[in-house]
Amino acid sequence: MEHVSKLSSKGQITIPADLRKAIGIEPGDMLIYELQGKSVTLKKVDPFDTAYHAAVGETLGEWNSPEDEEAFNDL
């Protein structure tokens, strides 16, 4: 199945409705582009688990000091 979309002056394209339905994407969904040579694969990104990341983020507080920022600034 092939489709054609025109690139806008802002670098935007419209994904045809049947393709959006086929891969299950809706407005607001996050997509990932994977470059393979001169071809691009488009995939839906799994939803972000806010509660999980908030819980994990609290355990990482020890690495969030001005000293850590200075030590890791060049990485």
mmCIF file of the N, C-alpha and C atoms, coordinates in Angstrom:
data_MODEL
# 
_entry.id   MODEL 
# 
loop_
_atom_site.group_PDB 
_atom_site.id 
_atom_site.type_symbol 
_atom_site.label_atom_id 
_atom_site.label_alt_id 
_atom_site.label_comp_id 
_atom_site.label_asym_id 
_atom_site.label_entity_id 
_atom_site.label_seq_id 
_atom_site.pdbx_PDB_ins_code 
_atom_site.Cartn_x 
_atom_site.Cartn_y 
_atom_site.Cartn_z 
_atom_site.occupancy 
_atom_site.B_iso_or_equiv 
_atom_site.pdbx_formal_charge 
_atom_site.auth_seq_id 
_atom_site.auth_comp_id 
_atom_site.auth_asym_id 
_atom_site.auth_atom_id 
_atom_site.pdbx_PDB_model_num 
ATOM 1   N N  . MET A 1 1  ? 0.843  -1.163 0.000  1.00 0.00 ? 1  MET A N  1 
ATOM 2   C CA . MET A 1 1  ? 0.000  0.000  0.000  1.00 0.00 ? 1  MET A CA 1 
ATOM 3   C C  . MET A 1 1  ? 0.897  1.238  0.000  1.00 0.00 ? 1  MET A C  1 
ATOM 4   N N  . GLU A 1 2  ? 0.767  2.093  -0.977 1.00 0.00 ? 2  GLU A N  1 
ATOM 5   C CA . GLU A 1 2  ? 1.550  3.318  -1.072 1.00 0.00 ? 2  GLU A CA 1 
ATOM 6   C C  . GLU A 1 2  ? 0.643  4.529  -0.986 1.00 0.00 ? 2  GLU A C  1 
ATOM 7   N N  . HIS A 1 3  ? 1.137  5.561  -0.348 1.00 0.00 ? 3  HIS A N  1 
ATOM 8   C CA . HIS A 1 3  ? 0.434  6.825  -0.223 1.00 0.00 ? 3  HIS A CA 1 
ATOM 9   C C  . HIS A 1 3  ? 1.416  7.947  -0.516 1.00 0.00 ? 3  HIS A C  1 
ATOM 10  N N  . VAL A 1 4  ? 0.906  9.085  -0.929 1.00 0.00 ? 4  VAL A N  1 
ATOM 11  C CA . VAL A 1 4  ? 1.745  10.243 -1.200 1.00 0.00 ? 4  VAL A CA 1 
ATOM 12  C C  . VAL A 1 4  ? 1.249  11.402 -0.347 1.00 0.00 ? 4  VAL A C  1 
ATOM 13  N N  . SER A 1 5  ? 2.182  12.073 0.327  1.00 0.00 ? 5  SER A N  1 
ATOM 14  C CA . SER A 1 5  ? 1.885  13.275 1.090  1.00 0.00 ? 5  SER A CA 1 
ATOM 15  C C  . SER A 1 5  ? 2.845  14.355 0.631  1.00 0.00 ? 5  SER A C  1 
ATOM 16  N N  . LYS A 1 6  ? 2.377  15.593 0.665  1.00 0.00 ? 6  LYS A N  1 
ATOM 17  C CA . LYS A 1 6  ? 3.207  16.719 0.266  1.00 0.00 ? 6  LYS A CA 1 
ATOM 18  C C  . LYS A 1 6  ? 3.772  17.377 1.517  1.00 0.00 ? 6  LYS A C  1 
ATOM 19  N N  . LEU A 1 7  ? 5.075  17.644 1.520  1.00 0.00 ? 7  LEU A N  1 
ATOM 20  C CA . LEU A 1 7  ? 5.746  18.288 2.625  1.00 0.00 ? 7  LEU A CA 1 
ATOM 21  C C  . LEU A 1 7  ? 5.442  19.780 2.603  1.00 0.00 ? 7  LEU A C  1 
ATOM 22  N N  . SER A 1 8  ? 4.978  20.316 3.741  1.00 0.00 ? 8  SER A N  1 
ATOM 23  C CA . SER A 1 8  ? 4.662  21.751 3.810  1.00 0.00 ? 8  SER A CA 1 
ATOM 24  C C  . SER A 1 8  ? 5.950  22.561 3.985  1.00 0.00 ? 8  SER A C  1 
ATOM 25  N N  . SER A 1 9  ? 5.838  23.870 3.883  1.00 0.00 ? 9  SER A N  1 
ATOM 26  C CA . SER A 1 9  ? 7.001  24.743 4.059  1.00 0.00 ? 9  SER A CA 1 
ATOM 27  C C  . SER A 1 9  ? 7.532  24.681 5.487  1.00 0.00 ? 9  SER A C  1 
ATOM 28  N N  . LYS A 1 10 ? 6.723  24.186 6.425  1.00 0.00 ? 10 LYS A N  1 
ATOM 29  C CA . LYS A 1 10 ? 7.150  24.040 7.815  1.00 0.00 ? 10 LYS A CA 1 
ATOM 30  C C  . LYS A 1 10 ? 7.661  22.631 8.118  1.00 0.00 ? 10 LYS A C  1 
ATOM 31  N N  . GLY A 1 11 ? 7.813  21.784 7.093  1.00 0.00 ? 11 GLY A N  1 
ATOM 32  C CA . GLY A 1 11 ? 8.315  20.427 7.278  1.00 0.00 ? 11 GLY A CA 1 
ATOM 33  C C  . GLY A 1 11 ? 7.276  19.455 7.779  1.00 0.00 ? 11 GLY A C  1 
ATOM 34  N N  . GLN A 1 12 ? 5.992  19.782 7.610  1.00 0.00 ? 12 GLN A N  1 
ATOM 35  C CA . GLN A 1 12 ? 4.917  18.927 8.099  1.00 0.00 ? 12 GLN A CA 1 
ATOM 36  C C  . GLN A 1 12 ? 4.298  18.124 6.962  1.00 0.00 ? 12 GLN A C  1 
ATOM 37  N N  . ILE A 1 13 ? 3.782  16.940 7.320  1.00 0.00 ? 13 ILE A N  1 
ATOM 38  C CA . ILE A 1 13 ? 3.041  16.118 6.366  1.00 0.00 ? 13 ILE A CA 1 
ATOM 39  C C  . ILE A 1 13 ? 1.734  15.690 7.023  1.00 0.00 ? 13 ILE A C  1 
ATOM 40  N N  . THR A 1 14 ? 0.790  15.260 6.212  1.00 0.00 ? 14 THR A N  1 
ATOM 41  C CA . THR A 1 14 ? -0.444 14.676 6.717  1.00 0.00 ? 14 THR A CA 1 
ATOM 42  C C  . THR A 1 14 ? -0.360 13.179 6.504  1.00 0.00 ? 14 THR A C  1 
ATOM 43  N N  . ILE A 1 15 ? -0.606 12.422 7.570  1.00 0.00 ? 15 ILE A N  1 
ATOM 44  C CA . ILE A 1 15 ? -0.631 10.966 7.469  1.00 0.00 ? 15 ILE A CA 1 
ATOM 45  C C  . ILE A 1 15 ? -2.047 10.582 7.073  1.00 0.00 ? 15 ILE A C  1 
ATOM 46  N N  . PRO A 1 16 ? -2.226 9.902  5.942  1.00 0.00 ? 16 PRO A N  1 
ATOM 47  C CA . PRO A 1 16 ? -3.568 9.552  5.483  1.00 0.00 ? 16 PRO A CA 1 
ATOM 48  C C  . PRO A 1 16 ? -4.369 8.786  6.542  1.00 0.00 ? 16 PRO A C  1 
ATOM 49  N N  . ALA A 1 17 ? -5.677 9.023  6.562  1.00 0.00 ? 17 ALA A N  1 
ATOM 50  C CA . ALA A 1 17 ? -6.572 8.455  7.577  1.00 0.00 ? 17 ALA A CA 1 
ATOM 51  C C  . ALA A 1 17 ? -6.477 6.932  7.664  1.00 0.00 ? 17 ALA A C  1 
ATOM 52  N N  . ASP A 1 18 ? -6.400 6.243  6.526  1.00 0.00 ? 18 ASP A N  1 
ATOM 53  C CA . ASP A 1 18 ? -6.352 4.775  6.596  1.00 0.00 ? 18 ASP A CA 1 
ATOM 54  C C  . ASP A 1 18 ? -5.055 4.282  7.224  1.00 0.00 ? 18 ASP A C  1 
ATOM 55  N N  . LEU A 1 19 ? -3.951 5.024  7.047  1.00 0.00 ? 19 LEU A N  1 
ATOM 56  C CA . LEU A 1 19 ? -2.706 4.651  7.704  1.00 0.00 ? 19 LEU A CA 1 
ATOM 57  C C  . LEU A 1 19 ? -2.779 4.938  9.203  1.00 0.00 ? 19 LEU A C  1 
ATOM 58  N N  . ARG A 1 20 ? -3.370 6.075  9.573  1.00 0.00 ? 20 ARG A N  1 
ATOM 59  C CA . ARG A 1 20 ? -3.532 6.388  11.005 1.00 0.00 ? 20 ARG A CA 1 
ATOM 60  C C  . ARG A 1 20 ? -4.348 5.309  11.690 1.00 0.00 ? 20 ARG A C  1 
ATOM 61  N N  . LYS A 1 21 ? -5.389 4.864  11.027 1.00 0.00 ? 21 LYS A N  1 
ATOM 62  C CA . LYS A 1 21 ? -6.246 3.812  11.593 1.00 0.00 ? 21 LYS A CA 1 
ATOM 63  C C  . LYS A 1 21 ? -5.488 2.487  11.676 1.00 0.00 ? 21 LYS A C  1 
ATOM 64  N N  . ALA A 1 22 ? -4.733 2.159  10.647 1.00 0.00 ? 22 ALA A N  1 
ATOM 65  C CA . ALA A 1 22 ? -4.016 0.885  10.584 1.00 0.00 ? 22 ALA A CA 1 
ATOM 66  C C  . ALA A 1 22 ? -2.981 0.746  11.708 1.00 0.00 ? 22 ALA A C  1 
ATOM 67  N N  . ILE A 1 23 ? -2.304 1.855  12.055 1.00 0.00 ? 23 ILE A N  1 
ATOM 68  C CA . ILE A 1 23 ? -1.291 1.757  13.114 1.00 0.00 ? 23 ILE A CA 1 
ATOM 69  C C  . ILE A 1 23 ? -1.819 2.270  14.457 1.00 0.00 ? 23 ILE A C  1 
ATOM 70  N N  . GLY A 1 24 ? -3.086 2.662  14.479 1.00 0.00 ? 24 GLY A N  1 
ATOM 71  C CA . GLY A 1 24 ? -3.735 3.021  15.734 1.00 0.00 ? 24 GLY A CA 1 
ATOM 72  C C  . GLY A 1 24 ? -3.258 4.314  16.354 1.00 0.00 ? 24 GLY A C  1 
ATOM 73  N N  . ILE A 1 25 ? -3.034 5.340  15.518 1.00 0.00 ? 25 ILE A N  1 
ATOM 74  C CA . ILE A 1 25 ? -2.609 6.628  16.069 1.00 0.00 ? 25 ILE A CA 1 
ATOM 75  C C  . ILE A 1 25 ? -3.747 7.637  16.023 1.00 0.00 ? 25 ILE A C  1 
ATOM 76  N N  . GLU A 1 26 ? -3.732 8.508  17.016 1.00 0.00 ? 26 GLU A N  1 
ATOM 77  C CA . GLU A 1 26 ? -4.743 9.553  17.147 1.00 0.00 ? 26 GLU A CA 1 
ATOM 78  C C  . GLU A 1 26 ? -4.049 10.861 17.482 1.00 0.00 ? 26 GLU A C  1 
ATOM 79  N N  . PRO A 1 27 ? -4.746 11.995 17.342 1.00 0.00 ? 27 PRO A N  1 
ATOM 80  C CA . PRO A 1 27 ? -4.131 13.278 17.699 1.00 0.00 ? 27 PRO A CA 1 
ATOM 81  C C  . PRO A 1 27 ? -3.560 13.243 19.118 1.00 0.00 ? 27 PRO A C  1 
ATOM 82  N N  . GLY A 1 28 ? -2.351 13.740 19.260 1.00 0.00 ? 28 GLY A N  1 
ATOM 83  C CA . GLY A 1 28 ? -1.682 13.759 20.563 1.00 0.00 ? 28 GLY A CA 1 
ATOM 84  C C  . GLY A 1 28 ? -0.752 12.586 20.800 1.00 0.00 ? 28 GLY A C  1 
ATOM 85  N N  . ASP A 1 29 ? -0.859 11.520 19.998 1.00 0.00 ? 29 ASP A N  1 
ATOM 86  C CA . ASP A 1 29 ? 0.038  10.372 20.151 1.00 0.00 ? 29 ASP A CA 1 
ATOM 87  C C  . ASP A 1 29 ? 1.458  10.769 19.759 1.00 0.00 ? 29 ASP A C  1 
ATOM 88  N N  . MET A 1 30 ? 2.418  10.116 20.371 1.00 0.00 ? 30 MET A N  1 
ATOM 89  C CA . MET A 1 30 ? 3.825  10.331 20.049 1.00 0.00 ? 30 MET A CA 1 
ATOM 90  C C  . MET A 1 30 ? 4.264  9.302  19.012 1.00 0.00 ? 30 MET A C  1 
ATOM 91  N N  . LEU A 1 31 ? 5.080  9.756  18.059 1.00 0.00 ? 31 LEU A N  1 
ATOM 92  C CA . LEU A 1 31 ? 5.578  8.883  16.997 1.00 0.00 ? 31 LEU A CA 1 
ATOM 93  C C  . LEU A 1 31 ? 7.098  8.930  16.990 1.00 0.00 ? 31 LEU A C  1 
ATOM 94  N N  . ILE A 1 32 ? 7.698  7.830  16.547 1.00 0.00 ? 32 ILE A N  1 
ATOM 95  C CA . ILE A 1 32 ? 9.150  7.772  16.404 1.00 0.00 ? 32 ILE A CA 1 
ATOM 96  C C  . ILE A 1 32 ? 9.472  7.503  14.938 1.00 0.00 ? 32 ILE A C  1 
ATOM 97  N N  . TYR A 1 33 ? 10.504 8.179  14.457 1.00 0.00 ? 33 TYR A N  1 
ATOM 98  C CA . TYR A 1 33 ? 10.971 8.011  13.083 1.00 0.00 ? 33 TYR A CA 1 
ATOM 99  C C  . TYR A 1 33 ? 12.307 7.288  13.145 1.00 0.00 ? 33 TYR A C  1 
ATOM 100 N N  . GLU A 1 34 ? 12.446 6.205  12.393 1.00 0.00 ? 34 GLU A N  1 
ATOM 101 C CA . GLU A 1 34 ? 13.698 5.478  12.322 1.00 0.00 ? 34 GLU A CA 1 
ATOM 102 C C  . GLU A 1 34 ? 14.237 5.584  10.908 1.00 0.00 ? 34 GLU A C  1 
ATOM 103 N N  . LEU A 1 35 ? 15.428 6.156  10.772 1.00 0.00 ? 35 LEU A N  1 
ATOM 104 C CA . LEU A 1 35 ? 16.050 6.337  9.472  1.00 0.00 ? 35 LEU A CA 1 
ATOM 105 C C  . LEU A 1 35 ? 16.812 5.078  9.088  1.00 0.00 ? 35 LEU A C  1 
ATOM 106 N N  . GLN A 1 36 ? 16.536 4.576  7.891  1.00 0.00 ? 36 GLN A N  1 
ATOM 107 C CA . GLN A 1 36 ? 17.205 3.389  7.360  1.00 0.00 ? 36 GLN A CA 1 
ATOM 108 C C  . GLN A 1 36 ? 17.649 3.723  5.938  1.00 0.00 ? 36 GLN A C  1 
ATOM 109 N N  . GLY A 1 37 ? 18.903 4.174  5.813  1.00 0.00 ? 37 GLY A N  1 
ATOM 110 C CA . GLY A 1 37 ? 19.369 4.640  4.506  1.00 0.00 ? 37 GLY A CA 1 
ATOM 111 C C  . GLY A 1 37 ? 18.618 5.905  4.138  1.00 0.00 ? 37 GLY A C  1 
ATOM 112 N N  . LYS A 1 38 ? 17.884 5.859  3.030  1.00 0.00 ? 38 LYS A N  1 
ATOM 113 C CA . LYS A 1 38 ? 17.080 7.007  2.603  1.00 0.00 ? 38 LYS A CA 1 
ATOM 114 C C  . LYS A 1 38 ? 15.598 6.754  2.804  1.00 0.00 ? 38 LYS A C  1 
ATOM 115 N N  . SER A 1 39 ? 15.273 5.775  3.664  1.00 0.00 ? 39 SER A N  1 
ATOM 116 C CA . SER A 1 39 ? 13.885 5.455  4.000  1.00 0.00 ? 39 SER A CA 1 
ATOM 117 C C  . SER A 1 39 ? 13.641 5.723  5.474  1.00 0.00 ? 39 SER A C  1 
ATOM 118 N N  . VAL A 1 40 ? 12.391 5.999  5.807  1.00 0.00 ? 40 VAL A N  1 
ATOM 119 C CA . VAL A 1 40 ? 12.006 6.268  7.187  1.00 0.00 ? 40 VAL A CA 1 
ATOM 120 C C  . VAL A 1 40 ? 10.875 5.331  7.577  1.00 0.00 ? 40 VAL A C  1 
ATOM 121 N N  . THR A 1 41 ? 10.998 4.730  8.767  1.00 0.00 ? 41 THR A N  1 
ATOM 122 C CA . THR A 1 41 ? 9.932  3.913  9.335  1.00 0.00 ? 41 THR A CA 1 
ATOM 123 C C  . THR A 1 41 ? 9.277  4.726  10.438 1.00 0.00 ? 41 THR A C  1 
ATOM 124 N N  . LEU A 1 42 ? 7.962  4.747  10.451 1.00 0.00 ? 42 LEU A N  1 
ATOM 125 C CA . LEU A 1 42 ? 7.196  5.501  11.432 1.00 0.00 ? 42 LEU A CA 1 
ATOM 126 C C  . LEU A 1 42 ? 6.510  4.528  12.374 1.00 0.00 ? 42 LEU A C  1 
ATOM 127 N N  . LYS A 1 43 ? 6.666  4.746  13.700 1.00 0.00 ? 43 LYS A N  1 
ATOM 128 C CA . LYS A 1 43 ? 6.053  3.858  14.680 1.00 0.00 ? 43 LYS A CA 1 
ATOM 129 C C  . LYS A 1 43 ? 5.411  4.676  15.791 1.00 0.00 ? 43 LYS A C  1 
ATOM 130 N N  . LYS A 1 44 ? 4.359  4.120  16.382 1.00 0.00 ? 44 LYS A N  1 
ATOM 131 C CA . LYS A 1 44 ? 3.719  4.738  17.528 1.00 0.00 ? 44 LYS A CA 1 
ATOM 132 C C  . LYS A 1 44 ? 4.554  4.437  18.769 1.00 0.00 ? 44 LYS A C  1 
ATOM 133 N N  . VAL A 1 45 ? 4.764  5.449  19.618 1.00 0.00 ? 45 VAL A N  1 
ATOM 134 C CA . VAL A 1 45 ? 5.497  5.278  20.860 1.00 0.00 ? 45 VAL A CA 1 
ATOM 135 C C  . VAL A 1 45 ? 4.506  4.915  21.955 1.00 0.00 ? 45 VAL A C  1 
ATOM 136 N N  . ASP A 1 46 ? 4.872  3.948  22.802 1.00 0.00 ? 46 ASP A N  1 
ATOM 137 C CA . ASP A 1 46 ? 4.011  3.577  23.920 1.00 0.00 ? 46 ASP A CA 1 
ATOM 138 C C  . ASP A 1 46 ? 3.812  4.771  24.840 1.00 0.00 ? 46 ASP A C  1 
ATOM 139 N N  . PRO A 1 47 ? 2.651  4.867  25.465 1.00 0.00 ? 47 PRO A N  1 
ATOM 140 C CA . PRO A 1 47 ? 2.385  5.997  26.362 1.00 0.00 ? 47 PRO A CA 1 
ATOM 141 C C  . PRO A 1 47 ? 3.393  6.078  27.501 1.00 0.00 ? 47 PRO A C  1 
ATOM 142 N N  . PHE A 1 48 ? 3.660  7.272  27.942 1.00 0.00 ? 48 PHE A N  1 
ATOM 143 C CA . PHE A 1 48 ? 4.585  7.549  29.039 1.00 0.00 ? 48 PHE A CA 1 
ATOM 144 C C  . PHE A 1 48 ? 3.889  7.250  30.358 1.00 0.00 ? 48 PHE A C  1 
ATOM 145 N N  . ASP A 1 49 ? 4.499  6.428  31.180 1.00 0.00 ? 49 ASP A N  1 
ATOM 146 C CA . ASP A 1 49 ? 3.927  6.078  32.470 1.00 0.00 ? 49 ASP A CA 1 
ATOM 147 C C  . ASP A 1 49 ? 4.385  7.109  33.501 1.00 0.00 ? 49 ASP A C  1 
ATOM 148 N N  . THR A 1 50 ? 3.596  8.163  33.678 1.00 0.00 ? 50 THR A N  1 
ATOM 149 C CA . THR A 1 50 ? 3.961  9.277  34.532 1.00 0.00 ? 50 THR A CA 1 
ATOM 150 C C  . THR A 1 50 ? 4.195  8.846  35.977 1.00 0.00 ? 50 THR A C  1 
ATOM 151 N N  . ALA A 1 51 ? 3.326  8.024  36.527 1.00 0.00 ? 51 ALA A N  1 
ATOM 152 C CA . ALA A 1 51 ? 3.466  7.600  37.925 1.00 0.00 ? 51 ALA A CA 1 
ATOM 153 C C  . ALA A 1 51 ? 4.772  6.841  38.135 1.00 0.00 ? 51 ALA A C  1 
ATOM 154 N N  . TYR A 1 52 ? 5.103  5.931  37.221 1.00 0.00 ? 52 TYR A N  1 
ATOM 155 C CA . TYR A 1 52 ? 6.339  5.155  37.339 1.00 0.00 ? 52 TYR A CA 1 
ATOM 156 C C  . TYR A 1 52 ? 7.555  6.076  37.284 1.00 0.00 ? 52 TYR A C  1 
ATOM 157 N N  . HIS A 1 53 ? 7.591  6.963  36.300 1.00 0.00 ? 53 HIS A N  1 
ATOM 158 C CA . HIS A 1 53 ? 8.740  7.840  36.148 1.00 0.00 ? 53 HIS A CA 1 
ATOM 159 C C  . HIS A 1 53 ? 8.867  8.827  37.307 1.00 0.00 ? 53 HIS A C  1 
ATOM 160 N N  . ALA A 1 54 ? 7.758  9.260  37.879 1.00 0.00 ? 54 ALA A N  1 
ATOM 161 C CA . ALA A 1 54 ? 7.807  10.133 39.048 1.00 0.00 ? 54 ALA A CA 1 
ATOM 162 C C  . ALA A 1 54 ? 8.406  9.387  40.231 1.00 0.00 ? 54 ALA A C  1 
ATOM 163 N N  . ALA A 1 55 ? 8.010  8.129  40.417 1.00 0.00 ? 55 ALA A N  1 
ATOM 164 C CA . ALA A 1 55 ? 8.537  7.321  41.516 1.00 0.00 ? 55 ALA A CA 1 
ATOM 165 C C  . ALA A 1 55 ? 10.033 7.076  41.334 1.00 0.00 ? 55 ALA A C  1 
ATOM 166 N N  . VAL A 1 56 ? 10.453 6.749  40.131 1.00 0.00 ? 56 VAL A N  1 
ATOM 167 C CA . VAL A 1 56 ? 11.866 6.507  39.861 1.00 0.00 ? 56 VAL A CA 1 
ATOM 168 C C  . VAL A 1 56 ? 12.654 7.802  39.999 1.00 0.00 ? 56 VAL A C  1 
ATOM 169 N N  . GLY A 1 57 ? 12.090 8.896  39.547 1.00 0.00 ? 57 GLY A N  1 
ATOM 170 C CA . GLY A 1 57 ? 12.767 10.183 39.608 1.00 0.00 ? 57 GLY A CA 1 
ATOM 171 C C  . GLY A 1 57 ? 13.143 10.576 41.016 1.00 0.00 ? 57 GLY A C  1 
ATOM 172 N N  . GLU A 1 58 ? 12.295 10.230 41.993 1.00 0.00 ? 58 GLU A N  1 
ATOM 173 C CA . GLU A 1 58 ? 12.588 10.561 43.388 1.00 0.00 ? 58 GLU A CA 1 
ATOM 174 C C  . GLU A 1 58 ? 13.828 9.837  43.882 1.00 0.00 ? 58 GLU A C  1 
ATOM 175 N N  . THR A 1 59 ? 14.121 8.676  43.341 1.00 0.00 ? 59 THR A N  1 
ATOM 176 C CA . THR A 1 59 ? 15.292 7.918  43.782 1.00 0.00 ? 59 THR A CA 1 
ATOM 177 C C  . THR A 1 59 ? 16.579 8.449  43.161 1.00 0.00 ? 59 THR A C  1 
ATOM 178 N N  . LEU A 1 60 ? 16.455 9.321  42.175 1.00 0.00 ? 60 LEU A N  1 
ATOM 179 C CA . LEU A 1 60 ? 17.631 9.838  41.481 1.00 0.00 ? 60 LEU A CA 1 
ATOM 180 C C  . LEU A 1 60 ? 18.066 11.202 42.005 1.00 0.00 ? 60 LEU A C  1 
ATOM 181 N N  . GLY A 1 61 ? 17.425 11.684 43.050 1.00 0.00 ? 61 GLY A N  1 
ATOM 182 C CA . GLY A 1 61 ? 17.703 13.004 43.589 1.00 0.00 ? 61 GLY A CA 1 
ATOM 183 C C  . GLY A 1 61 ? 19.130 13.204 44.046 1.00 0.00 ? 61 GLY A C  1 
ATOM 184 N N  . GLU A 1 62 ? 19.809 12.134 44.459 1.00 0.00 ? 62 GLU A N  1 
ATOM 185 C CA . GLU A 1 62 ? 21.174 12.274 44.934 1.00 0.00 ? 62 GLU A CA 1 
ATOM 186 C C  . GLU A 1 62 ? 22.125 12.738 43.840 1.00 0.00 ? 62 GLU A C  1 
ATOM 187 N N  . TRP A 1 63 ? 21.725 12.626 42.573 1.00 0.00 ? 63 TRP A N  1 
ATOM 188 C CA . TRP A 1 63 ? 22.577 13.015 41.451 1.00 0.00 ? 63 TRP A CA 1 
ATOM 189 C C  . TRP A 1 63 ? 22.187 14.378 40.901 1.00 0.00 ? 63 TRP A C  1 
ATOM 190 N N  . ASN A 1 64 ? 21.427 15.133 41.674 1.00 0.00 ? 64 ASN A N  1 
ATOM 191 C CA . ASN A 1 64 ? 20.914 16.396 41.163 1.00 0.00 ? 64 ASN A CA 1 
ATOM 192 C C  . ASN A 1 64 ? 21.387 17.557 42.020 1.00 0.00 ? 64 ASN A C  1 
ATOM 193 N N  . SER A 1 65 ? 22.695 17.696 42.169 1.00 0.00 ? 65 SER A N  1 
ATOM 194 C CA . SER A 1 65 ? 23.250 18.796 42.945 1.00 0.00 ? 65 SER A CA 1 
ATOM 195 C C  . SER A 1 65 ? 24.094 19.678 42.024 1.00 0.00 ? 65 SER A C  1 
ATOM 196 N N  . PRO A 1 66 ? 24.404 20.895 42.441 1.00 0.00 ? 66 PRO A N  1 
ATOM 197 C CA . PRO A 1 66 ? 25.289 21.747 41.630 1.00 0.00 ? 66 PRO A CA 1 
ATOM 198 C C  . PRO A 1 66 ? 26.651 21.085 41.382 1.00 0.00 ? 66 PRO A C  1 
ATOM 199 N N  . GLU A 1 67 ? 27.134 20.337 42.376 1.00 0.00 ? 67 GLU A N  1 
ATOM 200 C CA . GLU A 1 67 ? 28.423 19.650 42.216 1.00 0.00 ? 67 GLU A CA 1 
ATOM 201 C C  . GLU A 1 67 ? 28.345 18.578 41.130 1.00 0.00 ? 67 GLU A C  1 
ATOM 202 N N  . ASP A 1 68 ? 27.231 17.844 41.113 1.00 0.00 ? 68 ASP A N  1 
ATOM 203 C CA . ASP A 1 68 ? 27.037 16.822 40.072 1.00 0.00 ? 68 ASP A CA 1 
ATOM 204 C C  . ASP A 1 68 ? 26.938 17.488 38.699 1.00 0.00 ? 68 ASP A C  1 
ATOM 205 N N  . GLU A 1 69 ? 26.225 18.587 38.627 1.00 0.00 ? 69 GLU A N  1 
ATOM 206 C CA . GLU A 1 69 ? 26.077 19.306 37.360 1.00 0.00 ? 69 GLU A CA 1 
ATOM 207 C C  . GLU A 1 69 ? 27.433 19.720 36.842 1.00 0.00 ? 69 GLU A C  1 
ATOM 208 N N  . GLU A 1 70 ? 28.286 20.251 37.725 1.00 0.00 ? 70 GLU A N  1 
ATOM 209 C CA . GLU A 1 70 ? 29.629 20.668 37.313 1.00 0.00 ? 70 GLU A CA 1 
ATOM 210 C C  . GLU A 1 70 ? 30.475 19.466 36.894 1.00 0.00 ? 70 GLU A C  1 
ATOM 211 N N  . ALA A 1 71 ? 30.398 18.377 37.644 1.00 0.00 ? 71 ALA A N  1 
ATOM 212 C CA . ALA A 1 71 ? 31.217 17.189 37.358 1.00 0.00 ? 71 ALA A CA 1 
ATOM 213 C C  . ALA A 1 71 ? 30.829 16.532 36.039 1.00 0.00 ? 71 ALA A C  1 
ATOM 214 N N  . PHE A 1 72 ? 29.533 16.541 35.712 1.00 0.00 ? 72 PHE A N  1 
ATOM 215 C CA . PHE A 1 72 ? 29.071 15.833 34.521 1.00 0.00 ? 72 PHE A CA 1 
ATOM 216 C C  . PHE A 1 72 ? 28.764 16.768 33.356 1.00 0.00 ? 72 PHE A C  1 
ATOM 217 N N  . ASN A 1 73 ? 29.053 18.025 33.494 1.00 0.00 ? 73 ASN A N  1 
ATOM 218 C CA . ASN A 1 73 ? 28.715 19.021 32.473 1.00 0.00 ? 73 ASN A CA 1 
ATOM 219 C C  . ASN A 1 73 ? 29.372 18.752 31.128 1.00 0.00 ? 73 ASN A C  1 
ATOM 220 N N  . ASP A 1 74 ? 30.552 18.181 31.108 1.00 0.00 ? 74 ASP A N  1 
ATOM 221 C CA . ASP A 1 74 ? 31.285 17.955 29.867 1.00 0.00 ? 74 ASP A CA 1 
ATOM 222 C C  . ASP A 1 74 ? 30.929 16.637 29.174 1.00 0.00 ? 74 ASP A C  1 
ATOM 223 N N  . LEU A 1 75 ? 30.077 15.836 29.753 1.00 0.00 ? 75 LEU A N  1 
ATOM 224 C CA . LEU A 1 75 ? 29.760 14.530 29.151 1.00 0.00 ? 75 LEU A CA 1 
ATOM 225 C C  . LEU A 1 75 ? 28.827 14.686 27.987 1.00 0.00 ? 75 LEU A C  1 
# 
